[in-house]
Amino acid sequence: MTTSRALTDDEVSNEMTKMVAFINQEAQEKANEIKVKADEEFNIEKAKLVRQESINIEATYQRKIKQAEIQKKIAQSNFINKSRLKVLQARQQMLEELFVETRSQLKKISQNKDSYSNLLKDLILQGLYQLMDENVTVIAKKSELNLAQDAIKIAAKTYTDTTRSPVHVEIDKENLPEESAGGVILSSHFGRIKINNTLEERLSLAQEEMLPELRVLLFGHSPNRKFFD
């Protein structure tokens, strides 16, 4: 039968040293394991943060690019609109100058008595066809009353021959202003119906009717127009 003996102080000390060394080693290994895991988690989280920040930076960059493109397009559109407006204003001014010059030439029409007498006859005859009344009054310039009287006789006869309807045309006591280029105003039904066939009014009508054609003649067709009559 064996009996256990008590450990000596040296043996106890050695055992304690071994236990402390083992505990220290376990603690060191655990600490290393924790550090490795912490480094891995740190690197993973760092990568996530870097990737997310990169995405945010790219999104911000793309947004700024789009904003810059939009601002550029707006600036280009404003510039084009301003340029078009200047062109339109210049064209309108040119047309107005053309019409002003044309009006200034109207008075020259009456200088040729033969052609102007025939024009007066045509203006009166047109007014008679429009009024289609038996009694018509004509207003003319005081200085052109004789020409108007002659033109009325011819126009009234032509009207009667054409329509087989009699017509009485007389000169009104009222006169067109002397600064007028010429022409006549016809009225019927006690002045309630009037036909303005003065040269100024005929030019205004021609101006409205011929404006599209004049624009084409002066400036050409619009580049934005796709269809033509």
MARGU-887052 format. One record per residue: z, x, y of N, C-alpha, C in turn. Coordinates in Angstrom, 3 decimals. Each point is the difference from the previous one (the first is absolute). Layout:
BEGIN
{{Z, X, Y}, {Z, X, Y}, {Z, X, Y}};
...
% end
This chain:
BEGIN
{{0.000, 0.853, -1.207}, {0.000, -0.853, 1.207}, {0.000, 0.868, 1.227}};
{{-1.017, -0.298, 0.893}, {-0.109, 0.844, 1.189}, {0.744, -0.613, 1.160}};
{{0.438, 0.760, 0.851}, {0.724, -0.458, 1.199}, {-0.726, 0.503, 1.224}};
{{-0.103, -0.881, 1.106}, {-0.647, 0.418, 1.258}, {1.000, 0.747, 0.838}};
{{-0.588, 0.963, 0.655}, {0.850, 0.775, 0.862}, {-0.317, -0.289, 1.456}};
{{0.915, 0.231, 0.823}, {-0.186, -0.236, 1.437}, {-0.914, 1.054, 0.587}};
{{-0.868, -0.432, 0.990}, {-0.912, 0.929, 0.656}, {0.772, 0.896, 0.956}};
{{-0.459, 1.161, 0.041}, {0.615, 0.937, 0.938}, {-0.472, -0.304, 1.395}};
{{0.640, 0.611, 0.935}, {-0.389, -0.207, 1.406}, {-1.426, 0.464, 0.244}};
{{-0.377, 1.101, -0.622}, {-1.354, 0.525, 0.209}, {-1.036, -0.967, -0.578}};
{{0.321, -0.555, -1.179}, {-0.931, -0.925, -0.625}, {-0.148, -1.279, 0.843}};
{{1.122, -0.456, 0.519}, {-0.045, -1.183, 0.858}, {-0.848, 0.275, 1.238}};
{{0.205, 1.198, 0.548}, {-0.746, 0.372, 1.190}, {-1.490, 0.064, -0.288}};
{{-0.392, 0.562, -1.178}, {-1.414, 0.080, -0.367}, {-0.610, -1.383, -0.172}};
{{0.751, -0.900, -0.650}, {-0.499, -1.358, -0.211}, {-0.202, -0.710, 1.332}};
{{0.971, 0.209, 0.889}, {-0.124, -0.618, 1.335}, {-1.222, 0.537, 0.738}};
{{-0.247, 1.288, -0.161}, {-1.158, 0.616, 0.666}, {-1.295, -0.571, -0.542}};
{{-0.043, -0.169, -1.341}, {-1.200, -0.565, -0.618}, {-0.242, -1.429, 0.481}};
{{1.079, -0.796, 0.066}, {-0.139, -1.377, 0.435}, {-0.480, -0.083, 1.445}};
{{0.550, 0.844, 0.828}, {-0.409, 0.020, 1.416}, {-1.467, 0.400, 0.130}};
{{-0.411, 1.009, -0.793}, {-1.398, 0.452, 0.032}, {-0.924, -1.115, -0.462}};
{{0.421, -0.725, -1.058}, {-0.832, -1.092, -0.525}, {-0.141, -1.116, 1.044}};
{{1.143, -0.326, 0.616}, {-0.018, -1.052, 1.029}, {-0.875, 0.410, 1.171}};
{{0.115, 1.284, 0.400}, {-0.814, 0.499, 1.115}, {-1.494, -0.059, -0.345}};
{{-0.332, 0.376, -1.245}, {-1.392, -0.022, -0.426}, {-0.542, -1.419, -0.016}};
{{0.832, -0.942, -0.531}, {-0.410, -1.400, -0.031}, {-0.199, -0.525, 1.424}};
{{0.926, 0.378, 0.843}, {-0.087, -0.456, 1.392}, {-1.238, 0.570, 0.684}};
{{-0.288, 1.305, -0.273}, {-1.168, 0.639, 0.602}, {-1.290, -0.642, -0.483}};
{{-0.051, -0.255, -1.339}, {-1.186, -0.642, -0.553}, {-0.190, -1.404, 0.576}};
{{1.103, -0.719, 0.124}, {-0.088, -1.349, 0.572}, {-0.436, 0.046, 1.462}};
{{0.552, 0.981, 0.723}, {-0.361, 0.158, 1.412}, {-1.488, 0.337, 0.127}};
{{-0.492, 0.902, -0.900}, {-1.419, 0.352, 0.022}, {-0.875, -1.216, -0.320}};
{{0.452, -0.774, -0.975}, {-0.741, -1.201, -0.377}, {-0.067, -0.981, 1.162}};
{{1.139, -0.181, 0.658}, {0.045, -0.903, 1.165}, {-0.902, 0.516, 1.119}};
{{0.018, 1.340, 0.223}, {-0.817, 0.591, 1.058}, {-1.486, -0.174, -0.293}};
{{-0.400, 0.231, -1.286}, {-1.406, -0.153, -0.387}, {-0.452, -1.442, 0.208}};
{{0.858, -0.922, -0.448}, {-0.341, -1.413, 0.158}, {-0.078, -0.390, 1.474}};
{{0.941, 0.537, 0.762}, {-0.002, -0.293, 1.444}, {-1.245, 0.562, 0.669}};
{{-0.405, 1.228, -0.416}, {-1.227, 0.595, 0.558}, {-1.222, -0.825, -0.359}};
{{-0.057, -0.488, -1.245}, {-1.130, -0.818, -0.416}, {-0.067, -1.303, 0.804}};
{{1.184, -0.622, 0.128}, {0.023, -1.247, 0.768}, {-0.350, 0.242, 1.464}};
{{0.473, 1.124, 0.526}, {-0.308, 0.353, 1.388}, {-1.504, 0.199, 0.185}};
{{-0.605, 0.772, -0.932}, {-1.440, 0.256, 0.096}, {-0.814, -1.283, -0.145}};
{{0.450, -0.887, -0.933}, {-0.695, -1.283, -0.169}, {0.091, -0.834, 1.278}};
{{1.216, -0.075, 0.544}, {0.197, -0.782, 1.223}, {-0.746, 0.628, 1.175}};
{{0.002, 1.337, 0.036}, {-0.728, 0.705, 1.061}, {-1.487, -0.291, -0.089}};
{{-0.542, 0.021, -1.232}, {-1.421, -0.284, -0.196}, {-0.323, -1.423, 0.443}};
{{0.895, -0.954, -0.348}, {-0.202, -1.384, 0.413}, {-0.038, -0.120, 1.517}};
{{0.985, 0.662, 0.636}, {0.072, -0.061, 1.467}, {-1.230, 0.628, 0.643}};
{{-0.428, 1.143, -0.551}, {-1.177, 0.681, 0.550}, {-1.246, -0.867, -0.174}};
{{-0.151, -0.582, -1.207}, {-1.151, -0.857, -0.268}, {-0.001, -1.229, 0.914}};
{{1.155, -0.639, 0.149}, {0.110, -1.183, 0.853}, {-0.281, 0.356, 1.458}};
{{0.528, 1.144, 0.423}, {-0.227, 0.419, 1.381}, {-1.467, 0.344, 0.228}};
{{-0.614, 0.608, -1.021}, {-1.432, 0.303, 0.096}, {-0.813, -1.288, 0.131}};
{{0.374, -1.020, -0.792}, {-0.675, -1.296, 0.082}, {0.174, -0.612, 1.384}};
{{1.234, 0.093, 0.529}, {0.278, -0.545, 1.339}, {-0.816, 0.731, 1.070}};
{{-0.045, 1.334, -0.142}, {-0.754, 0.800, 0.980}, {-1.481, -0.357, -0.072}};
{{-0.546, -0.128, -1.225}, {-1.414, -0.348, -0.177}, {-0.291, -1.393, 0.565}};
{{0.923, -0.937, -0.248}, {-0.186, -1.355, 0.519}, {0.014, -0.003, 1.527}};
{{0.948, 0.756, 0.568}, {0.080, 0.109, 1.463}, {-1.270, 0.628, 0.567}};
{{-0.486, 1.039, -0.694}, {-1.220, 0.693, 0.437}, {-1.197, -0.946, -0.037}};
{{-0.137, -0.744, -1.115}, {-1.107, -0.938, -0.122}, {0.083, -1.107, 1.044}};
{{1.223, -0.474, 0.262}, {0.191, -1.039, 1.011}, {-0.407, 0.504, 1.386}};
{{0.373, 1.254, 0.301}, {-0.368, 0.561, 1.300}, {-1.505, 0.205, 0.104}};
{{-0.629, 0.380, -1.126}, {-1.457, 0.160, 0.001}, {-0.675, -1.342, 0.292}};
{{0.479, -1.064, -0.673}, {-0.570, -1.328, 0.219}, {0.203, -0.455, 1.438}};
{{1.217, 0.257, 0.521}, {0.271, -0.371, 1.389}, {-0.917, 0.748, 0.962}};
{{-0.212, 1.290, -0.305}, {-0.892, 0.801, 0.848}, {-1.430, -0.524, -0.078}};
{{-0.442, -0.379, -1.214}, {-1.347, -0.557, -0.160}, {-0.144, -1.315, 0.749}};
{{1.044, -0.846, -0.089}, {-0.035, -1.280, 0.708}, {-0.073, 0.219, 1.506}};
{{0.827, 0.906, 0.503}, {-0.013, 0.303, 1.429}, {-1.350, 0.562, 0.434}};
{{-0.599, 0.819, -0.876}, {-1.313, 0.564, 0.306}, {-1.049, -1.097, 0.074}};
{{0.033, -0.936, -0.971}, {-0.955, -1.105, -0.006}, {0.182, -0.891, 1.221}};
{{1.273, -0.258, 0.356}, {0.277, -0.819, 1.188}, {-0.552, 0.673, 1.254}};
{{0.233, 1.324, 0.103}, {-0.492, 0.749, 1.161}, {-1.528, -0.016, 0.047}};
{{-0.641, 0.180, -1.181}, {-1.458, -0.045, -0.053}, {-0.521, -1.377, 0.380}};
{{0.668, -1.053, -0.515}, {-0.419, -1.367, 0.313}, {0.138, -0.286, 1.491}};
{{1.106, 0.437, 0.591}, {0.203, -0.199, 1.439}, {-1.058, 0.726, 0.807}};
{{-0.313, 1.222, -0.427}, {-1.011, 0.797, 0.705}, {-1.371, -0.668, -0.094}};
{{-0.347, -0.472, -1.222}, {-1.286, -0.670, -0.197}, {-0.073, -1.281, 0.822}};
{{1.089, -0.781, 0.001}, {0.018, -1.247, 0.766}, {-0.155, 0.261, 1.494}};
{{0.700, 1.041, 0.487}, {-0.113, 0.337, 1.416}, {-1.424, 0.453, 0.333}};
{{-0.590, 0.782, -0.914}, {-1.367, 0.469, 0.225}, {-0.974, -1.182, 0.012}};
{{0.181, -0.922, -0.963}, {-0.868, -1.182, -0.046}, {0.159, -0.832, 1.261}};
{{1.249, -0.141, 0.464}, {0.244, -0.790, 1.204}, {-0.691, 0.625, 1.200}};
{{0.053, 1.333, 0.103}, {-0.668, 0.688, 1.103}, {-1.506, -0.202, -0.069}};
{{-0.546, 0.053, -1.222}, {-1.440, -0.221, -0.172}, {-0.374, -1.424, 0.403}};
{{0.803, -0.975, -0.455}, {-0.269, -1.404, 0.348}, {0.096, -0.224, 1.505}};
{{1.000, 0.623, 0.623}, {0.152, -0.143, 1.448}, {-1.190, 0.612, 0.734}};
{{-0.446, 1.165, -0.489}, {-1.154, 0.651, 0.629}, {-1.257, -0.843, -0.174}};
{{-0.170, -0.592, -1.199}, {-1.159, -0.856, -0.237}, {0.044, -1.255, 0.862}};
{{1.186, -0.604, 0.108}, {0.142, -1.201, 0.815}, {-0.288, 0.302, 1.463}};
{{0.480, 1.147, 0.465}, {-0.259, 0.393, 1.380}, {-1.501, 0.202, 0.229}};
{{-0.665, 0.596, -0.988}, {-1.445, 0.207, 0.120}, {-0.744, -1.336, 0.063}};
{{0.427, -0.950, -0.850}, {-0.635, -1.325, 0.017}, {0.228, -0.694, 1.339}};
{{1.232, 0.081, 0.508}, {0.301, -0.636, 1.281}, {-0.836, 0.611, 1.120}};
{{-0.140, 1.321, -0.045}, {-0.829, 0.665, 1.023}, {-1.457, -0.436, -0.129}};
{{-0.447, -0.194, -1.252}, {-1.373, -0.464, -0.217}, {-0.199, -1.395, 0.582}};
{{0.963, -0.902, -0.229}, {-0.123, -1.363, 0.506}, {0.115, -0.039, 1.526}};
{{0.850, 0.842, 0.548}, {0.110, 0.066, 1.465}, {-1.315, 0.458, 0.596}};
{{-0.604, 1.011, -0.609}, {-1.288, 0.498, 0.485}, {-1.081, -1.078, -0.141}};
{{0.049, -0.744, -1.111}, {-0.985, -1.070, -0.207}, {0.153, -1.084, 1.057}};
{{1.260, -0.383, 0.294}, {0.226, -1.021, 1.028}, {-0.530, 0.458, 1.364}};
{{0.181, 1.289, 0.255}, {-0.469, 0.514, 1.296}, {-1.526, -0.055, 0.112}};
{{-0.672, -0.096, -1.160}, {-1.458, -0.056, 0.016}, {-0.535, -1.432, 0.035}};
{{0.891, -1.005, -0.128}, {-0.460, -1.389, -0.066}, {-0.769, -0.432, 1.242}};
{{0.480, 0.438, 1.157}, {-0.634, -0.456, 1.239}, {-1.437, 0.485, 0.136}};
{{-0.350, 1.030, -0.751}, {-1.377, 0.498, 0.070}, {-0.979, -0.967, -0.663}};
{{0.537, -0.891, -0.857}, {-0.871, -0.947, -0.711}, {-0.717, -0.916, 0.978}};
{{0.714, -0.446, 1.034}, {-0.590, -0.948, 0.958}, {-0.980, 0.657, 0.969}};
{{-0.112, 1.314, -0.035}, {-0.911, 0.688, 0.933}, {-1.465, -0.228, -0.384}};
{{-0.242, -0.210, -1.303}, {-1.370, -0.318, -0.428}, {-0.149, -1.519, 0.012}};
{{-0.611, -0.534, 1.028}, {-0.040, -1.444, 0.219}, {-0.708, -0.744, -1.136}};
{{-1.078, 0.547, -0.495}, {-0.760, -0.708, -1.035}, {0.815, -0.148, -1.284}};
{{0.528, 1.108, -0.491}, {0.770, -0.061, -1.249}, {1.303, -0.763, 0.200}};
{{0.597, 0.118, 1.208}, {1.261, -0.706, 0.248}, {-0.240, -1.507, 0.098}};
{{-1.122, -0.436, 0.595}, {-0.327, -1.429, 0.078}, {-0.159, -0.573, -1.404}};
{{-0.659, 0.757, -0.871}, {-0.176, -0.458, -1.382}, {1.346, -0.060, -0.732}};
{{0.890, 0.970, 0.301}, {1.335, 0.003, -0.600}, {0.808, -1.206, 0.460}};
{{-0.066, -0.317, 1.293}, {0.702, -1.182, 0.516}, {-0.488, -1.263, -0.702}};
{{-1.334, -0.110, -0.164}, {-0.557, -1.161, -0.694}, {0.560, -0.110, -1.422}};
{{0.066, 1.134, -0.721}, {0.517, -0.010, -1.380}, {1.487, -0.356, -0.039}};
{{0.764, 0.503, 0.974}, {1.432, -0.309, 0.038}, {0.238, -1.482, 0.276}};
{{-0.787, -0.552, 0.910}, {0.136, -1.431, 0.308}, {-0.432, -0.842, -1.189}};
{{-1.112, 0.368, -0.623}, {-0.509, -0.761, -1.141}, {0.993, 0.031, -1.168}};
{{0.602, 1.146, -0.231}, {1.003, 0.085, -1.068}, {1.177, -0.921, 0.296}};
{{0.450, -0.019, 1.263}, {1.096, -0.881, 0.382}, {-0.353, -1.472, -0.172}};
{{-1.247, -0.357, 0.298}, {-0.431, -1.393, -0.166}, {0.041, -0.405, -1.473}};
{{-0.443, 0.890, -0.869}, {0.037, -0.297, -1.431}, {1.435, -0.150, -0.500}};
{{0.907, 0.765, 0.575}, {1.394, -0.083, -0.432}, {0.676, -1.270, 0.513}};
{{-0.314, -0.386, 1.249}, {0.639, -1.181, 0.589}, {-0.609, -1.296, -0.520}};
{{-1.317, -0.023, -0.152}, {-0.704, -1.199, -0.492}, {0.419, -1.250, 0.801}};
{{-0.057, 0.130, 1.323}, {0.394, -1.109, 0.874}, {-1.142, -0.311, 0.960}};
{{0.000, -1.203, 0.537}, {-1.079, -0.400, 0.906}, {0.200, 0.528, 1.411}};
{{1.249, 0.243, 0.378}, {0.304, 0.486, 1.344}, {0.770, 1.313, -0.100}};
{{-0.584, 1.023, 0.559}, {0.578, 1.344, -0.086}, {0.008, 0.621, 1.383}};
{{1.074, 0.717, 0.279}, {0.126, 0.710, 1.271}, {-0.005, 1.503, -0.260}};
{{-0.676, 0.738, 0.855}, {-0.107, 1.454, -0.141}, {0.642, 0.672, 1.199}};
{{0.838, 0.980, -0.287}, {0.621, 0.815, 1.053}, {-0.652, 1.373, -0.038}};
{{-0.518, 0.459, 1.144}, {-0.649, 1.310, 0.085}, {0.475, 0.723, 1.257}};
{{-0.420, 1.223, 0.146}, {0.319, 0.742, 1.219}, {-0.796, -0.586, 1.169}};
{{0.620, -0.017, 1.157}, {-0.660, -0.571, 1.169}, {-1.283, 0.732, 0.328}};
{{0.022, 1.312, -0.212}, {-1.186, 0.803, 0.324}, {-1.115, -0.193, -1.023}};
{{0.287, -0.697, -1.106}, {-0.994, -0.177, -1.063}, {-0.368, -1.472, -0.202}};
{{0.306, -0.842, 0.977}, {-0.239, -1.438, -0.159}, {-1.470, -0.319, -0.211}};
{{-0.882, 0.685, 0.735}, {-1.431, -0.271, -0.156}, {-0.477, 0.368, -1.403}};
{{0.461, 1.160, -0.492}, {-0.356, 0.406, -1.357}, {0.542, -0.999, -1.018}};
{{1.229, -0.459, 0.247}, {0.633, -0.956, -0.917}, {-0.749, -1.330, -0.014}};
{{-0.447, -0.455, 1.186}, {-0.744, -1.267, 0.083}, {-1.284, 0.086, -0.819}};
{{-0.718, 1.094, 0.154}, {-1.245, 0.177, -0.755}, {0.279, 0.055, -1.498}};
{{1.050, 0.702, -0.365}, {0.342, 0.133, -1.420}, {0.427, -1.344, -0.577}};
{{0.693, -0.824, 0.812}, {0.451, -1.327, -0.458}, {-1.202, -0.896, -0.308}};
{{-1.009, 0.016, 0.850}, {-1.178, -0.838, -0.220}, {-0.667, 0.336, -1.335}};
{{-0.174, 1.292, -0.253}, {-0.672, 0.424, -1.239}, {0.870, -0.333, -1.208}};
{{1.319, 0.293, 0.107}, {0.907, -0.238, -1.125}, {0.113, -1.485, -0.311}};
{{0.098, -0.842, 1.036}, {0.132, -1.443, -0.206}, {-1.245, -0.557, -0.679}};
{{-1.190, 0.470, 0.433}, {-1.237, -0.477, -0.619}, {-0.073, 0.428, -1.468}};
{{0.353, 1.245, -0.281}, {-0.025, 0.493, -1.378}, {0.985, -0.785, -0.865}};
{{1.175, -0.279, 0.565}, {1.018, -0.770, -0.739}, {-0.513, -1.401, -0.331}};
{{-0.603, -0.662, 0.998}, {-0.505, -1.365, -0.206}, {-1.141, -0.012, -1.006}};
{{-0.898, 0.982, 0.102}, {-1.117, 0.071, -0.937}, {0.484, 0.233, -1.426}};
{{1.050, 0.740, -0.131}, {0.483, 0.346, -1.336}, {0.833, -1.117, -0.612}};
{{0.907, -0.575, 0.807}, {0.948, -0.991, -0.534}, {-0.472, -1.439, 0.192}};
{{-1.029, -0.199, 0.821}, {-0.463, -1.347, 0.341}, {1.095, -0.801, 0.705}};
{{0.894, 0.712, 0.669}, {1.096, -0.654, 0.735}, {-0.062, 0.435, 1.457}};
{{0.095, -0.943, 0.931}, {-0.025, 0.377, 1.417}, {1.297, 0.704, 0.391}};
{{-0.081, 0.835, 1.005}, {1.184, 0.687, 0.503}, {-0.153, 0.188, 1.503}};
{{1.082, -0.240, 0.698}, {0.026, 0.214, 1.448}, {0.942, 1.172, 0.288}};
{{-0.556, 1.043, 0.570}, {0.785, 1.216, 0.280}, {0.003, 0.230, 1.502}};
{{1.181, 0.188, 0.559}, {0.119, 0.264, 1.427}, {0.895, 1.202, 0.244}};
{{-0.169, 0.593, 1.161}, {0.816, 1.149, 0.393}, {1.317, -0.495, 0.576}};
{{1.085, 0.578, -0.460}, {1.323, -0.353, 0.514}, {0.204, 0.622, 1.375}};
{{0.828, -0.666, 0.810}, {0.313, 0.556, 1.321}, {0.829, 1.277, -0.111}};
{{0.746, 0.079, -1.092}, {0.788, 1.218, -0.227}, {-0.942, 1.124, -0.422}};
{{0.326, 1.213, 0.422}, {-0.843, 1.143, -0.338}, {0.798, 1.060, -0.755}};
{{-0.711, 0.771, -0.821}, {0.625, 1.175, -0.609}, {0.301, 1.018, 1.086}};
{{1.054, 0.775, -0.126}, {0.292, 1.031, 1.000}, {-1.135, 1.021, 0.088}};
{{-0.241, 0.501, 1.175}, {-1.108, 0.927, 0.212}, {0.191, 1.314, -0.767}};
{{1.246, 0.343, -0.327}, {0.196, 1.243, -0.764}, {-0.363, -0.171, -1.468}};
{{-0.284, -1.257, -0.391}, {-0.425, -0.251, -1.373}, {-1.360, 0.652, -0.238}};
{{-0.228, 0.453, -1.255}, {-1.269, 0.638, -0.330}, {-1.122, -1.016, -0.092}};
{{0.338, -1.282, -0.189}, {-1.029, -1.023, -0.079}, {0.210, -0.917, -1.179}};
{{-1.043, -0.782, -0.298}, {0.126, -0.997, -1.049}, {0.406, -1.341, 0.575}};
{{0.398, -0.927, -0.878}, {0.353, -1.345, 0.452}, {1.154, -0.555, -0.828}};
{{0.617, -1.053, 0.553}, {0.979, -0.805, -0.727}, {-0.508, -1.430, 0.007}};
{{-0.097, -0.618, -1.164}, {-0.462, -1.375, -0.099}, {1.179, -0.899, -0.354}};
{{-0.011, -1.223, 0.526}, {1.071, -0.947, -0.303}, {-0.559, -1.410, -0.104}};
{{0.758, -0.846, -0.693}, {-0.379, -1.407, -0.123}, {1.265, -0.825, -0.145}};
{{-0.169, -1.338, -0.041}, {1.141, -0.900, -0.096}, {1.021, 0.288, 1.112}};
{{-0.531, 0.058, 1.230}, {0.831, 0.214, 1.188}, {0.801, 1.307, -0.087}};
{{-0.629, 1.000, -0.552}, {0.613, 1.333, -0.036}, {0.979, 0.223, -1.127}};
{{0.170, -1.021, -0.870}, {0.967, 0.162, -1.093}, {-0.522, 0.939, -1.097}};
{{-1.316, 0.098, -0.121}, {-0.600, 0.901, -0.995}, {-0.804, 1.060, 0.755}};
{{0.279, 1.257, -0.294}, {-0.690, 1.085, 0.705}, {-0.557, 1.025, -0.986}};
{{-1.138, 0.539, 0.359}, {-0.617, 1.094, -0.751}, {-0.110, 1.189, 0.958}};
{{0.720, 1.059, -0.292}, {-0.028, 1.182, 0.862}, {-1.095, 0.937, -0.491}};
{{-1.093, 0.035, 0.736}, {-1.109, 0.887, -0.341}, {-0.229, 1.032, 1.094}};
{{1.100, 0.446, 0.606}, {-0.120, 1.102, 0.958}, {-0.259, 1.292, -0.769}};
{{-0.540, 0.997, 0.680}, {-0.313, 1.270, -0.660}, {1.281, 0.676, -0.491}};
{{1.077, -0.137, 0.760}, {1.269, 0.603, -0.422}, {0.503, -0.625, -1.304}};
{{-0.113, -1.343, -0.084}, {0.462, -0.694, -1.202}, {-0.899, 0.336, -1.196}};
{{-1.303, 0.084, 0.226}, {-0.912, 0.356, -1.086}, {0.284, 1.411, -0.507}};
{{0.347, 0.893, 0.908}, {0.350, 1.359, -0.421}, {1.290, -0.001, -0.816}};
{{0.970, -0.814, 0.422}, {1.255, -0.082, -0.749}, {-0.241, -0.508, -1.418}};
{{-0.849, -1.020, -0.134}, {-0.330, -0.529, -1.320}, {-0.718, 1.046, -0.843}};
{{-0.942, 0.689, 0.628}, {-0.733, 1.047, -0.723}, {0.944, 1.133, -0.408}};
{{0.953, 0.272, 0.882}, {0.979, 1.050, -0.298}, {0.792, -0.343, -1.259}};
{{0.438, -1.247, -0.115}, {0.771, -0.425, -1.174}, {-0.854, 0.013, -1.264}};
{{-1.237, -0.499, 0.124}, {-0.860, -0.105, -1.177}, {-0.500, 1.355, -0.475}};
{{-0.264, 0.884, 0.931}, {-0.609, 1.282, -0.357}, {1.001, 1.124, -0.175}};
{{1.283, -0.300, 0.217}, {1.013, 1.058, -0.074}, {-0.015, 0.740, -1.341}};
{{-0.015, -0.717, -1.148}, {-0.047, 0.739, -1.282}, {-1.240, 0.889, -0.111}};
{{-1.145, -0.541, 0.439}, {-1.240, 0.779, -0.075}, {0.042, 1.209, 0.928}};
{{0.577, -0.184, 1.187}, {0.112, 1.114, 0.945}, {0.903, 1.099, -0.553}};
{{1.083, -0.421, -0.663}, {0.905, 0.995, -0.593}, {-0.744, 0.849, -1.027}};
{{-0.827, -0.661, -0.815}, {-0.763, 0.740, -1.018}, {-1.002, 0.935, 0.664}};
{{-0.683, -0.496, 1.040}, {-0.994, 0.828, 0.691}, {0.629, 1.221, 0.661}};
{{1.180, -0.200, 0.571}, {0.655, 1.091, 0.730}, {0.790, 0.938, -0.906}};
{{0.686, -0.584, -0.996}, {0.952, 0.803, -0.778}, {-0.330, 0.065, -1.492}};
{{-1.018, -0.757, -0.438}, {-0.331, -0.002, -1.416}, {0.918, -0.937, -0.775}};
{{-0.305, -0.155, -1.292}, {0.819, -0.861, -0.849}, {1.357, 0.642, -0.257}};
{{1.014, -0.837, -0.141}, {1.340, 0.484, -0.311}, {0.008, 0.624, -1.390}};
{{0.588, 1.205, -0.159}, {0.062, 0.630, -1.328}, {0.837, -0.787, -0.991}};
{{0.870, -0.892, 0.499}, {0.860, -0.792, -0.883}, {-0.687, -1.296, -0.469}};
{{-1.173, -0.296, 0.567}, {-0.665, -1.240, -0.371}, {-0.806, 0.217, -1.274}};
{{0.216, -0.883, -1.002}, {-0.649, 0.143, -1.292}, {-1.143, -1.002, -0.192}};
{{0.056, -1.131, 0.728}, {-0.985, -1.041, -0.204}, {-0.713, -0.295, 1.313}};
{{-1.265, -0.271, -0.097}, {-0.826, -0.324, 1.155}, {-0.764, -1.290, -0.279}};
{{-0.216, -0.763, 1.041}, {-0.728, -1.259, -0.170}, {-1.472, 0.279, -0.337}};
% end
